[in-house]
Amino acid sequence: MINRHRNHWLPLLTLLLLGWSASAWAQPSILVVLEQETALFGEAVPLQIVAVAEAGTTIDAFDYRALESQDNMEVLDAKRLDKAGEGNRSISTLDLKLIFWEEGRYTIPPVILTYTTNGQQEQIQSDNASILIRTMDVASDTTRLMPIKDIIEEPMTLRDYAPYLVGIAAILIIGLLIYFFRQNRKAASAPPKPPRRTTLRALMMERLNTLEAEKRWQQGDIKGYHSELTYQARFYLERRYGIRALESTTDTIVQHLEGHALSNEQVQTLRRLLQTADLVKFAKAEPEVTIHEEAMQRLRQFIRDTDNPRLMAAIYESGTIETYEKAEDDKEAS
């Protein structure tokens, strides 16, 4: 009976031993390579994890999250490299760089390796490693330091105070010069020159005469000519009717003028003048030669027809122009 039991369990035990040895043979080997035992804090320390697997075993991943969670230690430049070895073996290498931010001895936790063999996924881990982190060694420098001697105090003399006295005197002299210069400048400055006063109509005719004398369109500057001509027209409308003509479009200007006493012919004349300038400026149109002079004459006539004789202009030396309406009993010449 005993012999029969022995004969029954012996093949089963043999199969179990063979299966265990095959599983152990398929398990990859993992090695930690730390190139140095000590390092300075802030120094990048190379760390290499090498895994070797037999044929039929696949290395899936390296898990180094335990390293990243360590205090005062930082993981940089993690790179994996796979290559084939001898005898159909596969070799996977994980290269890292570690930086430590405080001195002391650190234990580097294991890296977990996940692999697949015979369709089953399993894990193994590497051994721990240890490294000593230290600060800069200054022992050799301290041996050359000489003992500190007591400070010998000497009494202050006038020569010691001389640089400060010279500096204070220079500041006072410069301050007095600036003060007297400003006082003389205020006394010598003449009162501002009173503005030149004329009617708005006369001012506009002066400006148009100046533009005409420049002969811009005759010299090929058609865009510049019409830009200046439409600016003068908008300036007149803004001062004459109190609308924001310099910043408005042609249609907006015409719309604002509908509430004023203008004939339909005057409105259309102004519209054609502004639209022609818009086409030249933005559409780069080239109107006929006669249009240039006609536009000038139309603007002159529009100013004459819409003139308010009491509307005056004060022109200052700075170029500022103020417009105001003269009182009926004001005898000021236009």
HELIX and SHEET records of a PDB file:
HELIX    1   1 ILE A    2  ALA A   26  1                                  25    
HELIX    2   2 ARG A   65  GLU A   68  1                                   4    
HELIX    3   3 GLU A   86  ASN A   88  5                                   3    
HELIX    4   4 ALA A  139  THR A  142  1                                   4    
HELIX    5   5 LEU A  158  ALA A  188  1                                  31    
HELIX    6   6 LEU A  200  GLU A  214  1                                  15    
HELIX    7   7 TRP A  217  GLN A  219  5                                   3    
HELIX    8   8 ILE A  222  TYR A  241  1                                  20    
HELIX    9   9 THR A  250  LEU A  257  1                                   8    
HELIX   10  10 ASN A  264  PHE A  282  1                                  19    
HELIX   11  11 VAL A  289  ASP A  305  1                                  17    
SHEET    1   A 4 SER A  29  LEU A  34  0                                        
SHEET    2   A 4 ALA A  44  ALA A  53 -1                                        
SHEET    3   A 4 SER A  90  PHE A 100 -1                                        
SHEET    4   A 4 MET A  73  ALA A  84 -1                                        
SHEET    1   B 3 THR A  38  LEU A  40  0                                        
SHEET    2   B 3 ALA A 129  ARG A 134  1                                        
SHEET    3   B 3 GLY A 104  ILE A 108 -1                                        
SHEET    1   C 3 THR A  57  ASP A  63  0                                        
SHEET    2   C 3 ILE A 112  THR A 117 -1                                        
SHEET    3   C 3 GLN A 120  GLN A 125 -1                                        
SHEET    1   D 3 ARG A 196  THR A 199  0                                        
SHEET    2   D 3 LEU A 311  ILE A 315 -1                                        
SHEET    3   D 3 ILE A 321  GLU A 325 -1                                        
END                                                                             
